Amino acid sequence: MRDMHPFLVLSPVEFNAATSLVIGLPMTTAAYNADNPFAIAVGAATGKKAGKTSYVLCHQPKSFDWRHRDASPHPMGKLPNAPFAQACVVLNQIVQVAPD
């Protein structure tokens, strides 16, 4: 994958700082995700992808070393609480981290 890719970070700042890892969900503008029951539409993309819908891929949790990759916060900033919570609900349906 080339270029910058947004990533919804789920892990707390304290964990990220102590381990150099982030745990979260990748984001994409691939239109075929409109029919994906595990992809949450979170609004319009910015930059090169402006006008396209951004999706959080709840079925693809990942972790990576943010220091090694020289990662930085995405200019888009934080998601509003509602789509963040919705992504967490869908992820929990898959991995059952929190009790229902």
N, C-alpha and C positions, 0 to 999 in steps of 0.2 A: 504494500500500500504506500502510495506517495502522498505528499502534502499533509496538511494538518487535518486530523480527524477528531471531532468532538467525542467526548467520553463522559458519561454521567457517573461521577464518583459517588460511591455509596459509603466507603469507609471513612471514619472520622479523621480529622486533621492530626490528632495525636498519634494514631496508628500510622498514618502516612509518613509523618516526620520521623517516628522511631524506627520504621522498617524500610523506608525508601520505596515502599510498595503502595499502590492504590488498587482498590477493588471496585469494580463498577461495571457499567454496561455501555457497549459501543453505540454510537449514533450514526445514522445514514440518511441520505435523501433518495435512496433507490425506491422508485415508485411502486415496484411490485410488493413492497411491504404494506401497502394499503389493505391488502387482503390477509395479512399475517396476523393471526390472533394473539401472537406474543410480541407484536410491535405496537408501541404506543405513539400516536401522533402527538407531537409537542409544540407545533407551530411552524412558522415559516423560517427557513434557513436564511442566513445572511452571507454577504461576500459573494464569491463566485457562484454559489448555489442559490442566490436570492430568488424568492418566488416559489421555490420547491418546498415541500413539506418535509420537516425533520422527524425522524422516527427513532425512538429508543428501542434497542433490540434486547428485550427482557430475557430471551432464551439463550443469550450468549454472554453470560458473566465472565469477566476476565480480570486478571491482575497483571501488573507490570511494574518494573522498577522505574519510577518517574525520574529519578536523578540520572540513571544511566541513559535514558532516552532524552534527557534535557527537556522534559515536558513542562508546560506552563499552563496556567488557566486559559481557557478559551475566551476570546473576546465576547462571546455570547453571554458569558456570566452564568449565573445560577438559574435553574428552572424554577418557575413558580411552584408553590407547595402542592397544588392539586395534581399536576402531571407527575411530579416527583413521587407523591404518594401512590398514584395509580401504577407507576412503574414498579414500585415496591410490592404492591398487591399482586401484580402479575408474576413477578419473580418468586414471591412466596408460594404461589400456586404450583410453581415448578419444583422448587427445592424445599419447601416447607420449613423455613427457618423460624418463623414465628407462629405460635398457635393461632388457630382461627378464632 
